[in-house]
Amino acid sequence: MASTAAIIGSTGLVGNFILLTTLSLDAFKTVYTISRRAPKPESPKLAATVEADTGKWSSNLSSIAPPPSVVFSALGTTRAAAGGIANQWKIDHEVNIELAEAARAAGVETFVFVSSGGTRGFGTGSLPYSKMKVGVEDSIKTLAFDQAIILRPGMILGHREVPHQGGPLLTGLVRSLSRFGQGWQDKFGQEAEVIGRAAVHAATLAAEGKAPSKYWILEQADIVRLGRDEWKA
Ligand SMILES: *[C@@H]1O[C@H](CO)[C@@H](O)[C@H](O)[C@H]1NC(C)=O
């Protein structure tokens, strides 16, 4: 089965691993990206659209012909990077919803969204953040794709180009949990690489008709299973 993928948020921590993983698999013959700056990996399979205005991304997605079989969105920013909560809302909520709507209208079969599960357990500042993610999840559900896949990772572990505020400290804390056994760390956070692989693995299973439901939610344990334990490179 050869399919095409489009990735939004490919320059982010998880998105970069989705990009690397799809580029490495023969199952994907063309991989499109839409981003503000050029993605780092290079490949003859990669078709990158660099567009600074996120408001145009849905139109850039619609113009991919034929439409990609699967769209991955790992698009998300931080309040600090976006320059305030309103701007963060615009990107995390509005742009993601616009992209999902454009994908559905174009006839994309599978939409994969990297949401968040860890926010429920982590502090008070995460409340608007959870709302943003939940709002996107609900919209994707309403759009009724042939196949929707929602990933709800915990804390995302990995090296960011621009570190989150307090991020390195929390990351260190969650990483150190692995000293008590990998299972402890798995409950709170997952490596970005594992999340990226889980997203691609789930999409591949869905293409083989092996998804458990049309609206498939991957919680942290599912992410660890698909992205690490059952991952065959
Ligand atoms: C993205 O779409 C907009 C609106 O259709 C268009 O003006 C722009 O040229 C596109 N960007 C790229 C890089 O193709």
The ligand as a Gaussian input file, in Angstrom:
#p B3LYP/6-31G(d) Opt

LIG

0 1
 C       -0.480000      29.214000       0.331000
 O       -1.788000      29.600000      -0.043000
 C       -1.958000      30.979000      -0.292000
 C       -3.415000      31.255000      -0.491000
 O       -3.976000      30.429000      -1.468000
 C       -1.102000      31.371000      -1.474000
 O       -1.226000      32.758000      -1.732000
 C        0.351000      31.034000      -1.178000
 O        1.144000      31.282000      -2.299000
 C        0.499000      29.571000      -0.766000
 N        1.859000      29.388000      -0.302000
 C        2.700000      28.547000      -0.894000
 C        4.077000      28.550000      -0.332000
 O        2.385000      27.819000      -1.818000

